[in-house]
Structures are given as C-alpha cells and as structure tokens.
C-alpha cells in the first residue's frame, strides 16, 4: 500500500483507546465497540481499538478472544477487515508505565477519537458476611445495588514510583482508578484534539453506581483514611467528570488539564479539523456479575441469582452480563456528537449540565443508556423534580431527595476544590517524573 492510500485510510479511521481490556467489562467494551461500529458507521470508515493489559501474555489472549468474537458476530470478511485491534501494555498504578504508554501513543497514532477509562481495582479484602446475608435477605434490591458490607484495608499505597527519596505517598486504589487515568488523559490531549469523525475527542470515565460524594472527603482526596477507598475513588471520578465544564473549574479542568506540552509525532497525518477541546463524559456499567470480588463457585452462583432476582423485581441497574454493562460507555464513545447533545439537551435547557449515563436494563434484558441520579447533583444537575419522564419513573435509592439549589452549589464548590487539588498533584508528579528521567 502506498503512502497516499495509507493516509486516506487514516483519515477515515476511528481510534479508540480502552484501558483494562483483558477480561470482564473492558473486554466486553471492546467487543461491543466492534459490533456497534459495524452496525452504525458507513463502510468507508474503519475502527482501530487500542486496548491495554498489564502483560504480553494477557494481550495475546485478549486479541485472540476479540478476533474470535468478531468472527462470530461479523462473519463477513469485509466487515471484519474494518476493525483492527492494537494491544498496549500499562499498569495504571505505575506512573512511569503511564508516561511510557503516553509517549508511545503520541508518537505512533495520528489522533484519538475517544478514551474509555475502564481499568481499576476494587481494593477489597473481604465481605462482612453476617451483614451481607441479613441485608440481602431483608432488603435485596438496595443491598445488591448499594452494598454496605464490603471490607477494605485503610491506607494502602502504591509501590515506590521512582528512586527519588523525597517522593510523596500515593494511594493504591486512587492511583489505579483515578490518577493514572488522569495523567494518561492529560498526556494524550494533543491526540484527542485531532478527533474529527464523531466530533470533538471524548474522555469517557467509567465510574460505578456505588460511590457517592457522602463517601468522599476532599481533605483525603486519595482515600487513604477511609475504609471505603474504592467508593471514594468512584465518587471523585463523578465529581471531576460532572463539574468538568463549569466556569468555576475551568482554570484547572480546561485551561490546565486539557493542555499538554507533549510533543506530537510530526509524521502523523494531520486533519483540517479545527483544534477543539475534548469533552468529558461519565458512565457506569450498572451491576455486572464479574470477578472483581473473588468468590468460590457456590457463592458466585448465589451472587448471580441475587442480581437476577433484583432485576426481576424492577431494578434497572442489573444487566448482569458485562456485554450489556458496556452499553453506556460504548454509547458515549461511538454516538455522533449531535446524538449526545440531543440526549443531554433537556438537562441543559433546565439549567443543568453533565449527566451520569448508566447501563440500564429491563426485566427481559433490553439495555439502554439512562441518566443516573447522583447525590448532590441529581439527574444532570437539574434542581428539583427531574425534567425527563424516564428519570421521574426510575427506581430511586432509599432516602434519595430531589436536588436543591444549595446542594448543587456545594457540589460545584467541591468540584472546584477537587480539580485544583488534582491539577496541583499532576504538576507535582510531572516534575518528579521529569527528575527521575533526567537521573536515569
């Protein structure tokens, strides 16, 4: 293939990065991206999915599984030829590894149309079984949607990042679930600014339905003093994503985070699209039957049975299958910009803002992306009664109350503080990594 043909192909290629794709939700996100791309995009367009794992062996197993899925769902050779899989290795808990991946991507890719930031760890050490059994038997839907019986150690740190003695401590769950992705997204911002097929580049955070800002302390942003570090990290994810486009956070979320000094590959293909700031979106997969909490087989079956019963009883947040759970993040990555803006328009018209999109599911297994109520933010930041009928009819967490003006102002201020702290932390760690590179 000559250079002109290669450039033409790149012009019509959609590039999407998915982290943590060797199993579970990440693997299903890649499968669903391929399936929905082939069914929704014209034959003149192609898709490259860059997926990350933590080892070469896992990468090899993953690419074999993805190709097998594609052969099963798209037996046509011409269709399968439009989807390409590219493995990359990264450990989101290792900032040196994150930086190396960033440099590889910036110097090999022409652009990125979206990042789906899925990788992460639970950090749990076990389950409080008496509380779990009692809760599930007496309040099933509540306890299998917003559980309060998971146990986690406090203050777990990452391994030392560099050989610099004065290196500050870094929370393990915080780094794997939030900060590693945060650094990665900042570093590849120049690639995201070149997106043009579906509109501006997209940063799609994968959060959880569990975390609420009530489990988060801005004075402990890394979750080192809490017994719920996972929930704290997901609450922080929500706060950052939902306040990312506010004027009060702009000095950090737009003017600093979405600017990068990383040098682009001068050989990469350039488009005529104007430089445009990437958009930040928030998703969650609902409750899926995964191995994020390892259970022996009988208990795993009991977990799946409890999830199934919750769905039959009317819970919209129990897709069970990770493929169904991939609905919301894939929607945010692949939908046209016009479709995304239309979905969020009712909230903006009512004075709201960003929406937390979850993978919702009917009793019969029909999935769709749906707005998720967030403590302190309601549905899409709209004060008072939800403006979308589906949101008004949605089953709510016990004790949930409609958003007030005062609560929204508190949430926005919390967002401002979090963005400032995260940017301060990023700048600090960039300096440390620069020093480490200079000494090596």
C-alpha positions as CSV (number, residue, x, y, z in Angstrom):
1,X,0.0,0.0,0.0
2,X,1.5,3.4,-1.0
3,X,1.7,6.4,1.4
4,X,-1.3,8.2,-0.2
5,X,-3.6,5.1,0.4
6,X,-2.3,4.8,3.9
7,X,-3.1,8.5,4.6
8,X,-6.6,8.1,3.1
9,X,-7.3,5.1,5.3
10,X,-6.2,7.0,8.4
11,X,-8.5,9.9,7.5
12,X,-11.5,7.5,7.8
13,X,-10.2,5.6,10.8
14,X,-11.8,6.0,14.2
15,X,-9.2,5.5,17.0
16,X,-10.5,4.5,20.5
17,X,-8.4,3.6,23.5
18,X,-9.8,1.2,26.1
19,X,-7.9,0.5,29.4
20,X,-8.1,-2.7,31.3
21,X,-9.4,-4.9,28.5
22,X,-8.1,-8.4,29.3
23,X,-11.3,-9.6,30.9
24,X,-14.7,-8.6,32.3
25,X,-16.1,-5.2,31.4
26,X,-13.1,-4.0,29.5
27,X,-13.1,-7.0,27.2
28,X,-16.8,-6.6,26.6
29,X,-16.4,-2.9,25.9
30,X,-14.0,-3.8,23.0
31,X,-16.4,-6.4,21.7
32,X,-19.4,-4.0,21.8
33,X,-17.4,-1.2,20.2
34,X,-16.6,-3.5,17.2
35,X,-20.2,-4.7,16.9
36,X,-21.9,-1.3,17.2
37,X,-19.3,0.4,15.0
38,X,-20.0,-2.1,12.2
39,X,-23.8,-1.6,12.5
40,X,-23.8,2.1,12.8
41,X,-20.9,3.5,10.7
42,X,-20.6,3.6,6.9
43,X,-18.4,1.1,5.0
44,X,-16.0,3.8,4.2
45,X,-15.0,4.1,7.8
46,X,-12.8,1.7,9.9
47,X,-12.1,1.3,13.6
48,X,-8.9,0.8,15.5
49,X,-9.3,-0.3,19.1
50,X,-6.2,0.2,21.2
51,X,-6.6,-1.9,24.3
52,X,-4.4,-2.1,27.3
53,X,-3.4,-5.0,29.5
54,X,-0.7,-5.5,32.1
55,X,1.3,-8.2,30.4
56,X,2.2,-9.5,26.9
57,X,0.5,-12.9,27.7
58,X,-2.7,-11.2,28.6
59,X,-2.5,-9.1,25.5
60,X,-2.1,-12.2,23.3
61,X,-5.1,-13.9,25.0
62,X,-7.2,-10.8,24.7
63,X,-6.5,-10.3,21.0
64,X,-7.4,-13.9,20.3
65,X,-10.6,-13.6,22.2
66,X,-11.6,-10.3,20.4
67,X,-10.9,-11.8,17.0
68,X,-12.9,-14.9,17.8
69,X,-15.8,-12.7,18.9
70,X,-15.6,-10.7,15.7
71,X,-15.6,-13.9,13.6
72,X,-18.8,-15.0,15.4
73,X,-20.7,-11.7,15.2
74,X,-19.4,-10.5,11.8
75,X,-18.6,-13.5,9.7
76,X,-18.2,-11.3,6.6
77,X,-14.6,-10.9,5.8
78,X,-15.1,-7.3,4.5
79,X,-16.8,-6.3,7.7
80,X,-14.2,-7.8,10.0
81,X,-11.4,-6.1,7.9
82,X,-12.8,-2.7,9.1
83,X,-12.0,-3.4,12.7
84,X,-8.4,-3.6,14.0
85,X,-7.1,-4.4,17.4
86,X,-3.8,-3.0,18.8
87,X,-2.5,-4.2,22.2
88,X,-0.6,-1.9,24.5
89,X,0.8,-2.6,28.0
90,X,0.3,-0.3,31.0
91,X,0.0,-0.5,34.8
92,X,-2.3,2.4,35.9
93,X,-0.8,2.1,39.4
94,X,2.7,2.9,38.0
95,X,3.1,6.4,36.7
96,X,6.3,5.6,34.9
97,X,4.4,3.0,32.9
98,X,1.6,5.5,32.2
99,X,4.1,8.0,30.9
100,X,5.8,5.4,28.7
101,X,2.4,4.5,27.2
102,X,1.5,8.2,26.6
103,X,4.8,8.7,24.7
104,X,4.2,5.6,22.6
105,X,0.7,6.7,21.7
106,X,1.6,10.3,20.9
107,X,4.4,9.2,18.6
108,X,2.6,6.4,16.8
109,X,-1.1,7.5,16.4
110,X,-2.4,10.2,14.2
111,X,-5.2,11.0,16.7
112,X,-7.5,9.6,19.4
113,X,-11.3,10.0,19.0
114,X,-12.1,8.7,22.5
115,X,-10.6,7.1,25.6
116,X,-12.7,4.8,27.7
117,X,-11.0,4.8,31.1
118,X,-12.2,1.5,32.4
119,X,-9.2,-0.2,34.2
120,X,-9.2,-0.2,38.0
121,X,-9.1,-2.2,41.2
122,X,-11.6,-2.9,44.0
123,X,-9.1,-3.0,46.8
124,X,-11.4,-5.0,49.0
125,X,-10.1,-7.6,51.4
126,X,-13.4,-9.5,52.0
127,X,-17.1,-9.3,52.9
128,X,-18.8,-8.8,56.2
129,X,-20.9,-12.0,55.8
130,X,-23.4,-11.6,58.6
131,X,-24.2,-8.0,57.4
132,X,-24.3,-9.2,53.8
133,X,-26.6,-12.1,54.4
134,X,-29.0,-10.1,56.6
135,X,-29.1,-7.2,54.2
136,X,-29.7,-9.3,51.1
137,X,-32.5,-11.3,52.8
138,X,-34.3,-8.3,54.2
139,X,-33.6,-5.6,51.6
140,X,-32.4,-7.3,48.5
141,X,-32.5,-4.6,45.8
142,X,-30.9,-1.9,48.0
143,X,-28.2,-4.2,49.2
144,X,-27.2,-5.6,45.8
145,X,-27.1,-2.2,44.3
146,X,-25.6,0.0,47.0
147,X,-23.9,-2.6,49.3
148,X,-22.5,-1.6,52.7
149,X,-20.9,-4.9,53.6
150,X,-17.6,-4.9,51.6
151,X,-14.4,-4.7,53.7
152,X,-11.2,-2.9,52.6
153,X,-7.9,-2.1,54.3
154,X,-7.1,1.5,55.0
155,X,-4.0,3.5,53.8
156,X,-2.7,1.0,51.1
157,X,0.0,2.7,49.0
158,X,1.4,2.0,45.6
159,X,4.9,0.7,45.2
160,X,7.5,3.4,45.1
161,X,7.2,5.2,41.7
162,X,10.8,6.4,41.3
163,X,14.2,6.2,43.0
164,X,13.8,9.8,44.3
165,X,13.9,9.6,48.1
166,X,11.5,12.5,48.8
167,X,8.8,11.0,46.6
168,X,5.3,11.6,48.3
169,X,3.0,8.7,49.1
170,X,0.4,7.7,46.5
171,X,-2.8,5.8,47.3
172,X,-3.0,2.4,45.5
173,X,-6.8,2.5,44.7
174,X,-6.7,6.2,44.0
175,X,-3.9,5.8,41.5
176,X,-5.2,2.8,39.7
177,X,-8.8,4.1,39.5
178,X,-8.4,7.8,39.0
179,X,-4.9,9.4,39.0
180,X,-3.2,7.0,36.5
181,X,-6.1,7.7,34.0
182,X,-5.9,11.4,34.8
183,X,-2.3,11.5,33.9
184,X,-2.8,9.5,30.8
185,X,-5.7,11.6,29.5
186,X,-3.7,14.8,30.1
187,X,-0.7,13.4,28.2
188,X,-2.7,12.4,25.1
189,X,-4.8,15.5,24.9
190,X,-3.0,16.6,21.7
191,X,-4.3,13.4,20.0
192,X,-7.8,14.0,21.3
193,X,-7.8,17.5,19.9
194,X,-7.3,16.0,16.4
195,X,-10.5,13.9,16.5
196,X,-12.9,14.7,13.7
197,X,-15.1,11.8,12.6
198,X,-17.6,11.8,15.5
199,X,-16.9,15.4,16.7
200,X,-14.5,16.5,19.5
201,X,-12.4,14.0,21.2
202,X,-14.0,12.3,24.2
203,X,-12.7,11.3,27.6
204,X,-15.2,8.7,28.9
205,X,-14.8,7.8,32.6
206,X,-16.2,4.5,33.8
207,X,-17.4,5.0,37.3
208,X,-19.7,2.9,39.5
209,X,-23.3,3.2,40.8
210,X,-22.0,2.7,44.3
211,X,-19.8,5.7,45.0
212,X,-21.4,8.9,46.4
213,X,-19.9,12.1,47.5
214,X,-21.0,11.2,51.0
215,X,-18.3,8.6,51.0
216,X,-15.7,11.2,49.9
217,X,-13.7,13.6,51.9
218,X,-12.0,16.4,49.9
219,X,-9.3,16.7,52.6
220,X,-8.5,13.0,52.0
221,X,-8.7,13.1,48.2
222,X,-6.6,9.9,47.8
223,X,-8.9,8.0,50.2
224,X,-6.0,7.0,52.5
225,X,-8.0,7.5,55.7
226,X,-11.3,5.9,54.6
227,X,-12.4,2.3,54.9
228,X,-14.1,2.6,51.5
229,X,-11.2,3.6,49.1
230,X,-12.9,2.2,46.1
231,X,-16.2,4.1,46.7
232,X,-14.2,7.2,47.5
233,X,-12.3,6.9,44.1
234,X,-15.5,6.5,42.2
235,X,-17.1,9.4,43.9
236,X,-14.1,11.5,43.0
237,X,-14.5,10.3,39.4
238,X,-18.1,11.5,39.4
239,X,-17.2,14.9,40.9
240,X,-14.5,15.5,38.3
241,X,-16.5,14.5,35.3
242,X,-19.7,16.2,36.2
243,X,-18.1,19.5,37.0
244,X,-15.5,19.4,34.2
245,X,-17.3,22.0,32.0
246,X,-18.2,24.6,34.7
247,X,-16.8,28.1,34.7
248,X,-15.6,27.7,38.3
249,X,-13.4,24.7,37.4
250,X,-12.2,26.0,34.0
251,X,-8.8,27.3,35.2
252,X,-7.9,23.7,36.1
253,X,-10.2,21.4,34.0
254,X,-9.9,23.2,30.7
255,X,-7.0,25.7,30.8
256,X,-4.6,23.4,32.5
257,X,-5.7,19.7,32.3
258,X,-6.7,19.8,28.7
259,X,-3.5,21.5,27.7
260,X,-0.4,19.4,27.2
261,X,3.3,20.1,26.3
262,X,3.7,16.6,24.9
263,X,5.4,16.7,21.5
264,X,3.3,15.2,18.7
265,X,4.6,12.8,16.1
266,X,5.5,15.1,13.2
267,X,4.9,12.2,10.8
268,X,1.3,11.7,11.9
269,X,-1.4,12.6,9.5
270,X,-2.9,16.0,10.1
271,X,-6.6,16.8,9.5
272,X,-8.2,20.1,8.6
273,X,-10.4,20.0,11.7
274,X,-10.1,23.0,14.0
275,X,-8.3,22.5,17.3
276,X,-11.2,21.6,19.7
277,X,-11.1,20.8,23.4
278,X,-12.1,17.3,24.2
279,X,-15.4,16.6,26.0
280,X,-15.6,14.7,29.3
281,X,-18.4,12.2,29.8
282,X,-19.3,9.9,32.7
283,X,-20.7,6.4,32.6
284,X,-21.2,3.3,34.8
285,X,-22.0,-0.3,33.8
286,X,-24.7,-1.0,36.4
287,X,-24.2,-4.2,38.4
288,X,-22.5,-6.9,36.5
289,X,-21.5,-10.4,37.5
290,X,-17.7,-10.1,37.4
291,X,-14.8,-11.5,39.5
292,X,-13.8,-8.1,40.9
293,X,-14.6,-9.7,44.3
294,X,-13.3,-13.3,44.1
295,X,-15.8,-15.8,45.3
296,X,-15.9,-19.6,45.4
297,X,-18.3,-21.1,42.9
298,X,-21.4,-21.6,45.1
299,X,-21.2,-18.0,46.4
300,X,-20.7,-16.7,42.8
301,X,-23.8,-18.5,41.7
302,X,-25.7,-17.1,44.7
303,X,-24.5,-13.6,43.7
304,X,-25.7,-14.0,40.2
305,X,-29.1,-15.3,41.5
306,X,-29.5,-12.3,43.8
307,X,-28.7,-9.9,40.9
308,X,-31.2,-11.7,38.7
309,X,-33.9,-11.5,41.3
310,X,-33.2,-7.8,41.8
311,X,-33.7,-7.3,38.0
312,X,-37.0,-9.2,38.0
313,X,-38.2,-7.2,41.0
314,X,-37.7,-4.0,39.0
315,X,-34.1,-2.8,39.5
316,X,-32.9,-1.0,36.3
317,X,-29.3,-1.4,37.2
318,X,-28.7,-5.1,37.0
319,X,-27.6,-6.0,33.4
320,X,-25.6,-9.0,34.9
321,X,-23.8,-9.5,31.6
322,X,-20.7,-7.3,31.0
323,X,-21.7,-7.0,27.4
324,X,-24.9,-5.4,28.4
325,X,-23.0,-3.4,31.0
326,X,-20.8,-2.0,28.2
327,X,-23.8,-0.2,26.7
328,X,-23.3,3.2,28.3
329,X,-19.6,3.7,27.8
330,X,-19.8,2.5,24.2
331,X,-22.7,4.8,23.5
332,X,-20.7,7.8,24.8
333,X,-17.7,6.8,22.7
334,X,-19.4,6.0,19.4
335,X,-22.5,8.1,19.1
336,X,-22.5,11.2,16.9
337,X,-21.9,14.5,18.7
338,X,-25.4,15.5,17.6
339,X,-26.9,12.5,19.3
340,X,-25.0,13.1,22.5
341,X,-26.0,16.7,22.6
342,X,-29.7,15.8,21.9
343,X,-29.6,13.3,24.8
344,X,-28.3,15.9,27.2
345,X,-30.3,18.9,25.8
346,X,-33.3,18.5,28.2
347,X,-30.9,18.8,31.2
348,X,-29.1,21.9,29.8
349,X,-32.4,23.6,29.0
350,X,-33.5,23.2,32.6
351,X,-30.3,24.7,33.9
352,X,-28.4,21.5,34.4
353,X,-25.2,20.2,33.0
354,X,-23.3,16.9,32.6
355,X,-25.2,13.6,33.0
356,X,-24.0,10.3,34.6
357,X,-25.0,7.7,32.0
358,X,-25.6,4.2,33.3
359,X,-26.2,0.9,31.5
360,X,-29.8,0.3,32.4
361,X,-31.7,-2.9,31.7
362,X,-35.3,-4.1,31.6
363,X,-36.6,-7.3,33.2
364,X,-36.3,-9.0,29.8
365,X,-32.7,-7.9,29.3
366,X,-33.2,-4.9,26.9
367,X,-30.4,-2.5,27.7
368,X,-30.1,1.3,27.1
369,X,-28.1,4.2,28.4
370,X,-30.0,6.0,31.2
371,X,-29.4,9.0,33.4
372,X,-28.4,8.1,36.9
373,X,-29.3,10.1,40.0
374,X,-26.2,11.3,41.8
375,X,-26.2,12.6,45.4
376,X,-25.6,16.3,45.3
377,X,-26.1,16.5,41.5
378,X,-29.5,14.8,40.9
379,X,-30.3,14.0,37.3
380,X,-28.0,16.0,35.1
381,X,-27.6,18.8,37.7
382,X,-31.2,19.9,37.4
383,X,-32.6,21.4,40.6
384,X,-36.0,20.0,41.7
385,X,-38.1,17.3,40.0
386,X,-36.4,15.5,37.1
387,X,-37.3,17.0,33.7
388,X,-37.2,13.7,31.8
389,X,-40.1,11.4,32.3
390,X,-38.0,8.3,32.4
391,X,-35.9,9.8,35.2
392,X,-39.1,10.6,37.2
393,X,-40.2,7.0,36.9
394,X,-36.9,5.5,37.7
395,X,-36.5,3.4,40.9
396,X,-34.5,5.5,43.5
397,X,-32.1,4.8,46.2
398,X,-33.8,4.7,49.6
399,X,-33.7,8.2,51.2
400,X,-32.9,10.0,48.0
401,X,-34.2,13.5,47.8
402,X,-34.6,15.9,44.8
403,X,-31.7,18.2,44.3
404,X,-31.8,21.7,45.9
405,X,-30.0,24.8,44.8
406,X,-27.9,24.8,47.9
407,X,-26.8,21.2,47.4
408,X,-25.9,21.9,43.8
409,X,-23.8,24.9,44.8
410,X,-22.0,22.7,47.4
411,X,-21.3,20.1,44.7
412,X,-19.9,22.7,42.3
413,X,-17.6,24.1,45.0
414,X,-16.5,20.5,45.8
415,X,-15.7,20.1,42.1
416,X,-13.7,23.3,42.1
417,X,-11.6,22.1,45.1
418,X,-11.1,18.6,43.6
419,X,-10.0,19.9,40.2
420,X,-7.5,22.3,41.9
421,X,-6.0,19.5,44.0
422,X,-5.8,17.1,41.1
423,X,-4.0,19.6,38.9
424,X,-1.6,20.5,41.7
425,X,-0.9,16.8,42.2
426,X,-0.4,16.2,38.5
427,X,2.1,19.1,38.2
428,X,3.9,17.8,41.3
429,X,4.2,14.3,39.8
430,X,5.2,15.5,36.4
431,X,8.1,17.3,38.0
432,X,9.0,14.2,39.9
433,X,8.9,12.0,36.8
434,X,10.9,14.6,34.9
435,X,13.6,14.5,37.6
436,X,13.6,10.7,37.6
437,X,14.0,10.6,33.8
438,X,16.9,13.1,34.0
439,X,18.7,11.0,36.6
440,X,18.3,7.7,34.6
